[in-house]
């Protein structure tokens, strides 16, 4: 495996977490530069890692030597950050969701394809949760066809910074992880999506704080997600997938298999759960391996257009109070 020079663009909380994670893999990664529009912050971080710091992408491209960029800027500016990098011949990893809207995500992918570069998306919950292990288990068809999945996540969360000023909140911050996980686990595309949202006065944010979605997948599985950032009782129920011959409970650490009237799992399957730092690295490693092997990464921008389209369809459904047919999203199979 070769060693890659990486530039980190964005030094907020997510950017700093990314730098800490990547610094744990010096045999694979050399942190070559950092970039942020905040000159004081970028100098502080550059000094901390002993690398040059830059206050614009243009300056970074003109003066730094690197092969791959990690982009963790605020979502609304990711398109204007990503496109110059791709046009300069740089492969990029973009934190999820990799754009604020599906239209912006499409444009990033189009530029990457035109320039012959790769875009990967930091869908770290593929490694943090049990979705990937569940995907492998379901491929064995031991429980029969998946029929219905129920997932509830209730918490009280108050963010600070740019995200609270955006029209999109709870679904763009956390539900995007679950949407990506459902389709990855089921290895299927949606058929339709229905969503309703509401907003709590106790959460200081412009966008929605509560959401409920129903997603019908092409092969018949129905998913029901309820998520809240404004609950006064923190409570979660992990994804529970009912199949014809058993129920699969999907936790971060293990898969629990139940059958009729079993009060305890009849089988427990450990997941491949990674730590947060490992998951961050693995998302980038998918991209680096793709560069080495001249292939597309499994977390490619093209792949993640489906997750972005699910998010877009949910917001469209809530805004227009109707079921959104997947064909409206115009995502190639």
C-alpha positions in Angstrom: 0.0 0.0 0.0 1.3 3.4 -0.9 1.4 6.5 1.3 -0.8 9.4 0.2 -0.4 13.1 0.9 -3.7 14.5 2.2 -4.9 18.1 2.5 -7.6 18.7 5.2 -10.0 21.5 4.2 -12.2 22.7 7.1 -10.8 22.8 10.6 -14.1 23.0 12.6 -15.1 20.2 15.0 -15.5 17.6 12.2 -12.2 18.7 10.6 -10.3 18.4 13.8 -11.8 15.0 14.5 -10.7 13.9 11.0 -7.2 15.2 11.5 -6.9 13.3 14.8 -8.1 10.1 13.1 -5.8 10.3 10.1 -2.8 11.1 12.2 -3.1 7.6 13.7 -2.2 6.0 10.3 1.2 7.5 9.4 2.1 4.5 7.3 -0.7 5.2 5.0 -1.3 8.9 5.3 0.9 12.1 5.4 -1.1 15.2 6.4 0.4 17.6 4.0 -1.6 20.8 4.4 -4.7 22.4 6.1 -7.0 25.0 4.8 -9.7 27.1 6.4 -11.2 30.6 5.8 -10.5 31.4 9.5 -6.8 32.6 9.4 -6.3 32.3 13.2 -7.7 28.8 13.4 -5.8 27.6 10.3 -2.5 28.9 11.7 -3.2 27.2 15.0 -3.9 23.9 13.4 -1.1 24.2 10.9 1.4 24.8 13.7 -0.1 21.8 15.7 0.5 19.4 12.8 3.6 21.0 11.5 2.2 21.6 8.0 1.5 24.7 5.9 -1.8 26.4 6.3 -3.9 28.2 3.7 -7.0 30.4 3.8 -8.4 29.5 0.4 -8.6 26.5 -1.9 -7.0 28.6 -4.7 -4.0 29.3 -2.5 -3.9 25.6 -1.4 -3.8 24.4 -5.0 -1.2 26.9 -6.0 1.2 26.4 -3.2 0.7 22.9 -1.6 1.7 19.5 -2.7 -1.0 16.8 -2.1 -2.8 14.0 -3.9 -6.2 13.7 -2.0 -8.3 16.2 -0.1 -10.6 15.6 2.9 -13.5 18.2 2.8 -15.4 18.9 6.0 -16.5 22.4 5.4 -20.0 23.6 6.1 -22.3 21.7 3.7 -23.7 24.8 1.8 -20.2 25.6 0.5 -19.0 22.1 -0.4 -19.8 22.4 -4.1 -17.6 25.5 -4.5 -14.8 23.8 -2.6 -15.0 20.5 -4.3 -15.2 21.5 -8.0 -11.9 23.4 -8.2 -10.2 20.5 -6.5 -11.6 18.0 -9.0 -10.7 20.3 -11.9 -7.1 20.4 -10.5 -6.9 16.6 -10.6 -7.5 15.9 -6.9 -9.5 13.0 -5.6 -11.7 14.0 -2.7 -13.5 12.6 0.4 -16.4 14.7 1.4 -18.2 14.4 4.8 -21.9 13.4 4.7 -24.2 14.7 3.4 -21.9 15.6 0.6 -24.0 18.5 -0.5 -26.9 20.5 0.9 -29.2 19.5 -2.0 -29.5 16.7 -4.5 -28.9 19.2 -7.3 -25.6 20.3 -5.8 -24.6 16.7 -5.2 -25.3 15.8 -8.9 -23.2 18.7 -10.0 -20.2 17.5 -7.9 -20.5 14.0 -9.4 -20.8 15.4 -12.9 -17.6 17.4 -12.5 -15.8 14.4 -11.1 -16.9 12.2 -14.0 -15.9 14.9 -16.5 -12.5 15.4 -15.0 -11.9 11.7 -14.4 -11.6 12.0 -10.7 -13.1 10.2 -7.7 -15.4 11.5 -5.0 -16.0 9.4 -1.9 -18.5 10.2 0.9 -17.7 9.9 4.6 -20.6 7.7 5.5 -18.9 6.6 8.7 -22.0 4.8 10.1 -21.4 2.0 7.7 -18.5 1.1 9.9 -19.8 2.5 13.3 -23.1 0.5 13.2 -24.3 -3.0 12.3 -25.6 -2.1 8.8 -22.7 -3.7 7.0 -22.8 -6.9 9.0 -26.6 -7.0 8.5 -26.0 -6.6 4.8 -23.8 -9.7 4.7 -26.2 -11.7 6.9 -29.2 -10.8 4.8 -27.4 -11.9 1.7 -27.4 -15.4 3.1 -31.2 -15.4 3.0 -31.5 -17.3 6.3 -34.6 -15.4 7.5 -36.4 -15.0 4.2 -37.4 -11.7 2.6 -37.3 -8.5 4.7 -40.8 -7.2 5.2 -40.7 -4.3 7.7 -38.1 -2.3 9.7 -38.9 -0.1 12.7 -36.4 2.5 14.0 -36.8 5.2 16.7 -34.3 7.7 17.9 -35.4 10.3 20.4 -33.0 12.8 22.0 -32.6 16.4 23.0 -29.8 18.0 21.0 -28.8 21.6 20.7 -26.1 22.3 18.1 -24.3 25.6 17.6 -22.9 27.2 14.4 -23.8 27.2 10.8 -26.1 24.2 10.7 -28.7 25.8 13.0 -29.2 28.6 10.4 -30.1 26.1 7.6 -33.6 25.0 6.5 -32.6 21.4 6.9 -31.7 20.1 10.3 -32.4 16.7 12.0 -32.6 14.7 8.7 -29.5 16.4 7.2 -27.5 15.9 10.5 -28.5 12.4 11.5 -31.3 10.8 9.5 -29.0 10.8 6.4 -26.9 8.1 8.3 -29.9 5.9 8.7 -31.2 6.4 5.2 -27.9 5.4 3.8 -27.8 2.4 6.2 -31.2 1.1 5.2 -30.5 1.0 1.5 -27.0 -0.4 2.1 -28.3 -3.1 4.4 -31.2 -4.1 2.2 -29.2 -3.7 -1.0 -32.3 -2.2 -2.6 -33.6 1.1 -3.9 -36.7 2.9 -2.6 -40.0 2.8 -4.4 -41.6 5.7 -2.6 -41.1 8.0 0.4 -43.5 9.8 2.7 -42.4 12.2 5.4 -43.8 14.6 8.0 -41.8 17.0 10.1 -42.4 19.5 13.0 -40.3 22.0 14.9 -39.9 22.4 18.6 -39.6 25.8 20.2 -37.1 24.3 22.7 -34.5 23.7 19.9 -32.7 26.7 18.6 -32.6 25.9 14.9 -34.3 27.1 11.7 -34.9 23.6 10.4 -37.1 20.7 11.6 -36.4 19.1 15.0 -38.8 16.1 14.6 -39.4 13.8 11.7 -41.3 10.6 10.8 -40.7 8.8 7.5 -42.1 5.8 5.8 -40.0 4.3 3.0 -41.3 1.5 0.7 -38.4 -0.3 -1.0 -38.6 -1.9 -4.5 -38.6 -5.5 -3.2 -41.3 -4.8 -0.7 -39.7 -3.9 2.6 -41.3 -1.0 4.4 -39.2 1.2 6.7 -40.5 3.4 9.5 -38.2 5.9 11.1 -39.0 8.4 13.8 -36.3 10.8 15.0 -36.3 13.8 17.3 -33.8 16.4 18.5 -36.5 17.9 20.7 -37.6 15.0 23.0 -37.5 15.5 26.8 -37.1 11.8 27.2 -34.0 10.3 25.6 -35.0 6.9 24.2 -34.0 4.8 21.2 -35.1 1.5 19.7 -32.5 0.1 17.4 -33.6 -1.0 13.9 -35.7 -4.1 14.1 -36.1 -5.9 10.8 -39.0 -8.3 10.5 -38.5 -11.1 7.9 -40.7 -14.0 7.0 -38.7 -16.5 9.2 -37.3 -14.3 12.0 -36.6 -10.8 13.3 -33.2 -9.1 13.1 -32.4 -6.5 15.7 -29.5 -4.4 14.5 -27.3 -2.7 17.2 -23.9 -1.2 16.9 -22.2 -4.1 18.6 -24.3 -7.1 17.5 -27.1 -8.5 15.5 -29.8 -10.3 17.5 -31.9 -12.9 15.8 -35.4 -13.7 17.2 -38.1 -16.1 16.2 -41.8 -16.4 17.4 -42.1 -16.3 21.2 -38.4 -16.2 21.8 -37.8 -13.8 24.7 -34.0 -14.0 24.2 -32.1 -14.0 20.9 -31.7 -17.5 19.4 -28.5 -16.2 17.8 -26.1 -13.3 18.4 -23.8 -12.2 15.7 -21.0 -9.7 16.6 -20.7 -6.7 14.2 -17.6 -5.4 12.6 -18.0 -2.1 14.6 -15.1 0.3 14.3 -14.2 3.1 16.6 -15.1 6.7 15.5 -11.5 7.3 14.5 -11.2 4.0 12.6 -14.5 4.6 10.8 -13.3 8.1 9.7 -10.1 6.5 8.4 -11.9 3.6 6.7 -14.0 6.0 4.7 -10.8 7.6 3.3 -9.1 4.2 3.0 -12.0 3.1 0.6 -11.0 6.0 -1.6 -7.3 5.4 -1.4 -7.7 1.8 -2.3 -9.9 2.8 -5.3 -7.1 5.1 -6.5 -4.5 2.3 -6.2 -6.7 -0.2 -8.0 -8.2 2.2 -10.5 -11.8 1.3 -9.4 -14.7 3.2 -7.8 -14.9 3.2 -4.0 -18.0 1.6 -2.4 -18.8 5.0 -0.9 -18.5 6.8 -4.2 -20.4 10.0 -4.9 -22.4 8.2 -7.6 -23.4 5.6 -5.1 -24.3 8.2 -2.5 -26.6 10.1 -4.9 -29.2 7.5 -3.8 -28.8 8.5 -0.2 -29.0 12.1 -1.1 -32.1 11.4 -3.2 -33.8 9.8 -0.3 -33.1 12.8 1.8 -34.3 15.1 -0.9 -37.5 13.1 -1.4 -38.2 13.2 2.4 -38.0 17.0 2.4 -40.1 17.3 -0.8 -42.7 15.0 0.8 -42.9 17.0 4.0 -43.1 20.3 2.1 -45.8 19.1 -0.3 -47.6 16.7 2.1 -47.6 13.8 -0.4 -45.9 10.5 -1.2 -42.9 11.0 -3.5 -42.3 8.4 -6.1 -38.7 7.3 -6.5 -38.9 7.9 -10.2 -39.2 11.6 -9.6 -35.7 11.6 -8.2 -34.3 10.5 -11.6 -31.5 8.3 -10.1 -30.1 5.7 -12.4 -30.2 2.1 -11.0 
